[in-house]
Amino acid sequence: MIGSTVKTIRYYDEIGLVHPSLYTEGGHRLYTPQDLWRLELITTLRYLNFGIPDIRRLMSGELGMSQALDLQIEALETQISTMSTMLSILQQAKQHEAEASLNSGQSLTYVSSLVDSLTAHAKKRKQFVSAKMEESHLLDEIPQEWRVSFLHFFDKYLMKDTKLSAKQTMAWKEIQEIINDPAYIADLARLELPFFTMANHPQVEADAWVRKMEEIRIRTTEALTKQWPPDSPAVQAMVWDFVMMYASNEHTGDPEAFFSKQARYMLDFVTERILRFNRLCMVLNPEWSEIVNGINLLQEGMRLRLKQMEED
């Protein structure tokens, strides 16, 4: 009825995407018209190349339809750009072979050189980021050890010494364009102002800060895996720990007031350029999605806590 297979529908049940409303005594799944509508919707979204995580967030209401469509349009535009680049490489190689009457070995060498001219290895990417950080003076006002901490996750996940695929190469090309944009650097400076303030008056060493951030990442990953809601005690504890990492001794007298001010700042200064940068980083390394999804969970937890504080 919905153009799917029994195996696929069973899989959706197993991962908690759509459960049958009833079971027969023999254990067969029974689906209501509402269940069938949800299954048909999932089939449609899968046809449009939506991933399971986004479908889950969309159907739970965590992700709005407009935002989901924007994300998918961006993803498809990236794929189109990637395919266009690949087609251009192949066309150039074919033209070169026809004009030079090269043998197959030389033709393959030429294709390889075209790809290498576009692909940026880790060392090249690090040099670019380092040069842009110096040029922007973004990190000038903080100690050297804290500059390393600022770029910890970026270096760990996006600077791996692996050859980029065509799709990743296009993502890296756009990442460079964003980093070159002074408006993005200004967005980043505003968003990270609490970090810069904390780094100049640290309550812990830089390496201890990194360990705490890694602990938060591990805890958010566990929460996402176990599907803990943003208002659960475990997630709310993470939210509190994350925000209070930016507190100094002067804030110990009224931690609730600091949390409220800091959480609002973190939520208010996330711009579309920042979001686009993170989405491109997810293309460059899928592991970055764990960080982004963890941040999204923490932000949702912040909103709920702030709302509760207002009501109280």
PENOR-V31288 format. One record per pair of residues at least 4 apart in sequence whose ideal C-beta (glycine too) atoms are under 6 Angstrom apart, sorted by the first residue. I is the first residue (numbers start at 1). J is the second residue. If there is no record, write none. Layout:
# PENOR-V31288
I&J ; I&J
This chain:
# PENOR-V31288
2&39 ; 2&40 ; 2&43 ; 3&43 ; 4&8 ; 4&9 ; 4&43 ; 12&17 ; 12&18 ; 13&19 ; 18&38 ; 18&39 ; 20&29 ; 20&30 ; 20&31 ; 21&32 ; 21&35 ; 22&30 ; 23&27 ; 24&28 ; 31&35 ; 31&36 ; 42&55 ; 45&50 ; 45&55 ; 50&54 ; 50&55 ; 57&62 ; 57&63 ; 58&63 ; 58&68 ; 63&67 ; 63&68 ; 81&170 ; 82&166 ; 82&167 ; 82&170 ; 86&166 ; 89&114 ; 93&110 ; 93&111 ; 96&100 ; 96&110 ; 97&102 ; 97&107 ; 102&106 ; 102&107 ; 115&119 ; 118&169 ; 119&163 ; 119&164 ; 119&169 ; 120&124 ; 120&125 ; 120&172 ; 122&159 ; 122&161 ; 125&159 ; 126&159 ; 132&136 ; 132&179 ; 133&138 ; 133&139 ; 136&185 ; 138&189 ; 139&147 ; 142&146 ; 142&196 ; 142&199 ; 145&206 ; 146&199 ; 146&206 ; 149&206 ; 149&209 ; 149&210 ; 151&155 ; 152&210 ; 153&157 ; 154&158 ; 155&159 ; 157&285 ; 157&287 ; 157&288 ; 158&281 ; 158&284 ; 158&285 ; 164&168 ; 164&169 ; 168&284 ; 171&280 ; 171&283 ; 171&284 ; 172&284 ; 174&280 ; 175&280 ; 178&184 ; 178&277 ; 184&273 ; 187&271 ; 187&273 ; 187&274 ; 188&192 ; 190&269 ; 191&269 ; 194&246 ; 198&246 ; 201&248 ; 204&208 ; 204&209 ; 216&242 ; 217&294 ; 219&238 ; 220&294 ; 220&297 ; 221&290 ; 223&228 ; 223&235 ; 224&293 ; 228&232 ; 228&234 ; 228&235 ; 230&235 ; 230&300 ; 230&301 ; 230&304 ; 231&304 ; 235&301 ; 236&301 ; 239&298 ; 239&301 ; 239&302 ; 239&305 ; 240&244 ; 242&298 ; 243&259 ; 243&262 ; 243&263 ; 246&262 ; 247&251 ; 247&258 ; 251&258 ; 258&262 ; 259&263 ; 260&309 ; 263&302 ; 263&306 ; 264&268 ; 270&274 ; 278&292 ; 281&288 ; 282&288 ; 282&289 ; 289&293
